[in-house]
Amino acid sequence: MVDVTEAGDGAPIVCLPGAGGPRMTRAFDLLAERFRVLVVELPGGADQPDVAEAVGALGLDAYHLLGTSRGAAAALDLVTRHPERVISLTLETPAEVRLDEELLARLRAVTTRTLILVGDSDDTIDPTNGPILRGAMPNAVLLYVYNAAHDVQGDRPEAFADVVGDFVRRGMHFLVNDADGLINP
Amino acid sequence: MDVEFFQTFAYLGADHGSSWPAPSSLCEPDMVADTFNLGFDQCAAALEAGFDSLNFAEHHYSPKNLTPNPIILAALAGQRFTDTPIGVFGTDLPINNPVRIAEEYATLDNLLGGRLRVAMLRGTPNEYLTYFDNPWESRERCEEGTLLVRRCWTETEPFGWEGRYYRFRNISVWPRVVQRPHPRILVSANSADGAQFAGRHGFDIGFSYMTAEACRRNLDLYHQAAAEAGWTPTPDNVQYRHWVWVADTDAEAEEVNARHAGPGLFGLFAAASPETMAAIGRCGAGMAGVFRGQEDLSGIAFPDEPRRPAPPPMTVGPPFVGSPDTVIAAIAELHRVLGPGRLELHAGLPVTPIPHESTMSVLKLLGEEVVPVLHSEAW
């Protein structure tokens, strides 16, 4: 049995929280306006074998996966074990990730589209985590959120929901600006 | 025919393949210094070989072209080569502030004492990921921006601009351009829209890499639009750009061509992942005017993009490769079909890094065997 806090309809986003535990943040509320957001309470914290089991218990064939802080480490482990289930991966301020050669070798084989989000003033994680992950993962984008520290969702909830929602909706096409710049016809 | 040298300042360090954007961790400052120093030596060799102009162009995030702002390099070239016409062909106008571009070129025109020619281009599809600009708006932004730049150069009183894509309430460019009414502006005629826009507004046109036959159709549209606007272009209004690789014999040139066979022109913006490549392809489709449609890929693990009508492919012609006689014959055929008055040559092979010494050898042979022929009255 897994405890899940859920809101919204649409494509499912499975969220693996950080040390703050499972809760519907303002950022998740905004995402839930367009997507089905499932915040999973991880049994035994982010212990990795349990994470795969817990997410599997949701019964989803495929889902977008979002890992926050230490939850990002669990998300990375999950995507290397079950890449076929993960449509996209978002790593928010990835912490407690042991980026050793063994993990990097596994990540180089992950073709899942991945967004790495880091607060530009986050001084709690190793600042090389983002670039190392970006360099290792062949289908990843690294994006710094301005005026955000470790809690990107808390510091910039609208920005978080905007960019994550755009990535979930458009995949790597979120690199393409399709916003109308016409002032007047 | 004038023969112009297109210097891309391709990074001379280790080749790490064709990935766009390339990680800057691969860039070694010492090699950048060598690239610029030796690149200017190549410019000197090109002038020694009889080339008539030194040209540069804007590209981003890649070792293929270390020229994110070609205006800087054009200024340096102008100081080192004091009598040489300098061309920037060109600026990717829709991803820049057109008034800022007008200011920078006006400054450059003064530094060069009126030796400047420029192009206002839309750029390659990947450029629309550079600063996160909308590719569907590229044509309209380029056209409006080009007319705004010209207005910045010719208007003598402070003015504003209420455009479709640009809004300024207060413009007055200093320094004023040296050339009157303004430096010549070239527009890409690789598309029919571009050719007609240039004809309507009295601009030069440039073709790049396409077959002569594909260019010819747009050249006719250019002449037609110019006639409707009341003027007649000359061959000097028409430039054609391509790579050249010349050796003593055809076999020798073909051997180098085969050995260095790279990904071709489109290797300029080959991305590391298929999904990023698809995003760049979407930019290309947007530039070609393909309807953007509604897009929701949230339920799709790997989108098979695009599912919309594909834009017409660019008809790329082969570079000029061979002995001097073979290259001259190929250029003669181009001249027969298209008749450009200006041939802009990039001494290299598509996208592939070429050692400096090899480029110098090619320039020397071009100067001995090819450029004098192209300068003769028959052309």
Interface residues (C-beta under 8 A of the other chain):
Chain A: G10 A11 F35 A62 H64 I87 T111 T112 R113 G135 P138 N139 V168 R169 R170 G171 M172 H173 L175 V176 N177 D178 A179 D180 G181 L182 I183 N184 P185
Chain B: P23 S25 Y128 L129 F132 D133 N134 P135 W136 E137 R141 E162 G163 R164 Y165 Y166 R167 A272 S273 P274 E275 T276 A278 A279 R282 C283 G286 R292 E295 D296 L297 S298 G299 I300 A301 P303 E305
